[in-house]
Amino acid sequence: MHKLLVLGDQDDAYAAGNLQRGGKNTAASDHAWAVTRALAAEAVRVGWSRASFLQVLLDGPYEAGQYARMLQHRRGYDRAAAWLQRAWVGAQQYVQNTEPITTRQAFHAALAALRARIERTSWKGIAGKTDLRNLIARMDICAQAGSWDHTVSERDLAERMGCSRTTVHNSNGRLQHARLLRRLDHGSPTEGARWMLISPLSLTASHPRSTPEGPQAGGALSGPAMRQGDTGADIDSHAAARLMRLDAFAHHGLGGSGLTLLAALAERDGQSITELQGSASVSRPTAYRQLNKLKNLGLVEQAGEVYTLAPAALAGIGIRTTASEEPGFDWVEAASRLGTAGVGERRRQRHAAQRAHWRREQARRLQRRRPAGTVAAHPALAQAEHVRADGVAVDPSTGEAIDGLCVGSDGRWIVHHGPAEHGWAAC
């Protein structure tokens, strides 16, 4: 927050990038409002007064107060103070209605609440299932880090999610737009970008916030986070985290819909097709298609209208049924039968080659870089290796004299093209 106050939002961590209200200055004003609200919340937490907050942003030379000072210059002090007052009041309400996380145990409790919320949220469509994988992978990283802030690269995240880097990049954009994820910086040559997972939970949340309604044309989500009632979604995210990186759940295999069907049955075994539509957030045709694949592998068996998991289905071990004469023995064989074997290994090899190329390129640039404090000589100045003791210009590689080139009294090169009798020979 001190860096945000003094230097401003250099990494665009609070940039929304939308023009929903219209107007050419909407993006800039929304960005300034988000930064001001964040600073106001921190000021409330550390015990500032409202007058101190207004004085720092309006009278101080800090970058974060530039928009408020511009507002004061254009519309007067009262308008700028009212704008900051609204940010202050909203920050006070937010801090009062949010439990502070002061210990690692409190963070894990908050993470468990977020996990339960995500498991009971309807994630529709291919884009929705990808965003679910993204959040599950990030929750596991946050659990290890012990904080909402975490560092991960797109390639590492792609290997965890079992998808391409481009898919991860698009998913990150959708989650940022839905205000479930925020990028804190752009990373470094040796580390990935730093992110913050945002929990929408609060003490006074009367209506659940969830994902957008689903993907529209082109795979983009329909808008920011929407409020919706209980959809019956319920999956086991821990089971999904273990399975989603496997080749069997690649795009042309079982995919995200097959993953959520297994995770829904792992959470509550024995569901009908109608119940699975809600718990796994899939359409009826998709549910039938993926359940037929799972039945052919012997991982799911059907008794009437109820579908149940095989005893070791989460390990990829199927059982012999009427629909599966040759059940699978593990997930490797399942991927081979689905035609997606080796997808993950090829992706890892491609990422390893890209990382090695990046390291070689950085080492090459480091070798070419001049040491700190050195200044390159001006090209017009003659260097010692290019001039003989008698002042004749020579080629340092061959030692031959260069006609038409000599050194002046100021040490700079002089080029002449006239004949020697015109007096150029002696410069």
Residue pairs with C-beta under 8 A, 6 or more apart in sequence:
1 38
1 39
1 42
4 35
4 38
4 39
4 64
5 39
5 56
5 62
5 63
5 64
6 62
6 63
6 64
7 63
8 35
8 63
8 64
8 66
9 15
9 31
9 35
9 64
11 183
11 184
11 185
11 186
12 31
12 183
13 182
13 183
13 184
13 185
13 196
14 31
14 34
14 35
14 38
14 182
15 27
15 31
15 34
16 27
16 30
16 31
16 34
16 177
17 27
17 177
18 26
18 27
18 30
18 177
18 224
19 26
19 27
20 26
20 224
28 67
29 67
32 66
32 67
32 68
33 87
35 64
36 57
36 64
36 67
36 68
36 84
36 87
37 87
37 90
37 91
39 53
39 57
39 64
40 53
40 84
40 87
40 88
40 90
40 91
41 91
41 94
41 95
43 52
43 53
43 88
43 91
44 88
44 91
44 92
44 95
45 95
45 100
50 85
50 88
53 84
53 88
54 81
54 84
54 85
54 88
56 62
56 65
57 64
57 65
57 68
57 69
57 84
58 65
58 68
58 69
58 72
58 77
58 80
58 81
58 84
68 80
68 83
68 84
69 80
71 79
71 80
71 83
72 79
72 80
94 202
97 202
97 203
97 204
98 202
98 203
99 106
99 110
99 203
101 107
101 110
104 146
107 146
107 147
107 148
108 143
108 146
110 199
110 201
111 139
111 142
111 143
113 199
113 201
114 139
114 197
114 199
114 201
115 139
115 237
117 200
117 201
117 208
118 132
118 135
118 136
118 139
118 237
119 233
119 234
119 235
119 236
119 237
119 267
120 230
120 233
120 234
121 208
121 210
121 211
121 231
121 233
122 128
122 210
122 211
122 228
122 231
122 233
122 278
122 281
123 129
123 131
123 132
123 211
123 233
123 260
123 281
124 211
124 213
124 214
124 215
124 281
125 214
125 215
125 219
126 215
126 219
126 255
126 256
127 170
127 171
127 174
127 214
127 215
127 219
127 220
127 221
128 211
128 214
128 215
128 221
128 281
129 255
129 256
129 257
129 259
129 260
129 281
130 161
130 163
130 167
130 170
130 171
130 256
131 171
131 174
131 175
131 211
131 221
132 240
132 256
132 260
133 161
133 162
133 163
133 171
133 240
133 244
133 256
133 259
134 157
134 161
134 168
134 171
134 172
134 175
135 175
135 180
135 197
136 237
136 240
136 241
136 244
137 157
137 160
137 161
137 241
137 244
138 150
138 152
138 157
138 181
138 195
138 197
139 197
139 237
140 160
140 241
141 150
141 152
142 148
142 150
142 197
145 151
148 196
148 197
148 198
148 199
149 184
149 194
149 195
149 196
150 194
150 195
150 196
150 197
151 187
151 191
151 192
151 193
151 194
151 195
152 192
152 193
152 195
153 187
153 191
153 192
153 193
154 165
154 168
154 169
154 172
154 192
155 165
155 351
155 354
155 355
156 192
157 168
158 164
158 165
158 167
158 168
158 347
158 351
159 245
159 344
159 347
159 348
159 351
160 244
160 245
161 167
161 168
161 244
161 245
162 244
162 245
162 246
162 247
162 249
162 250
162 344
163 250
163 251
164 347
165 351
170 219
172 181
172 183
174 220
174 221
175 181
176 182
176 183
177 221
177 223
177 224
178 211
178 212
178 221
178 224
178 225
179 198
179 200
179 224
179 225
180 197
180 198
180 200
180 225
181 195
181 196
181 197
181 198
182 195
182 196
182 198
183 193
183 194
183 195
183 196
184 193
184 194
184 195
184 196
185 193
185 194
186 193
187 193
187 194
189 358
189 362
200 209
200 225
207 227
208 227
208 228
208 229
208 230
209 225
209 226
209 227
210 225
210 226
210 227
210 228
210 231
211 221
211 225
211 226
212 221
212 222
212 223
212 224
212 225
212 226
213 222
213 226
213 228
214 221
214 222
215 221
215 222
216 222
231 278
231 281
232 275
232 278
232 279
233 278
233 279
233 280
233 281
234 264
234 267
234 268
234 279
235 260
235 263
235 264
235 266
235 267
235 279
235 280
236 263
236 264
236 266
236 267
237 263
239 262
239 263
239 266
239 267
239 314
240 259
240 260
240 262
240 263
242 314
243 249
243 259
243 262
243 263
243 314
243 331
244 256
244 259
245 344
246 316
246 331
246 335
246 344
247 253
247 331
247 332
247 335
247 340
247 341
247 342
247 343
247 344
248 254
248 316
248 331
248 334
248 335
248 338
248 340
249 255
249 256
249 258
249 259
250 335
250 340
250 343
250 344
252 338
252 339
252 340
253 335
253 338
253 339
253 340
254 262
254 290
254 293
254 294
254 338
255 290
257 280
257 282
257 286
257 287
257 290
258 290
258 293
258 294
260 280
260 281
260 282
261 276
261 280
261 282
261 287
261 290
261 291
261 294
262 294
262 299
262 309
262 313
262 314
263 280
264 271
264 276
264 279
264 280
265 271
265 276
265 300
265 307
265 308
265 309
265 313
266 309
266 314
267 279
268 279
269 308
269 309
270 306
270 307
270 308
271 279
271 306
271 307
272 305
272 306
272 307
273 284
273 287
273 288
273 291
273 305
273 307
276 282
276 287
276 291
276 307
277 283
277 284
277 287
280 287
282 290
291 300
291 302
291 307
292 323
293 338
294 300
294 313
295 301
295 302
295 321
295 323
295 324
296 323
296 324
297 318
297 324
297 327
297 328
297 334
297 337
298 310
298 318
298 319
298 320
298 321
298 323
298 324
298 327
298 328
299 309
299 310
299 313
299 316
299 318
299 327
299 328
299 334
300 307
300 308
300 309
300 310
300 313
301 307
301 308
301 310
301 319
301 321
301 323
302 308
302 323
310 317
310 318
310 319
310 327
311 317
311 319
315 330
315 331
316 328
316 329
316 330
316 331
316 332
316 333
316 334
317 327
317 328
317 329
317 330
318 324
318 327
318 328
318 329
319 327
320 327
321 327
328 334
328 337
332 341
335 341
335 342
335 343
370 376
377 383
380 412
380 413
381 411
381 412
381 413
382 393
382 407
382 411
382 412
382 413
385 396
386 393
386 394
386 395
386 396
387 393
387 394
387 407
388 394
388 401
391 406
391 407
391 427
392 401
392 406
393 401
393 402
393 405
393 406
393 407
393 413
394 400
394 401
394 402
395 402
404 415
404 416
404 417
405 413
405 414
405 415
405 416
406 413
406 414
406 416
406 427
407 413
407 414
407 427
408 414
408 427
414 427
416 424
416 427
418 424
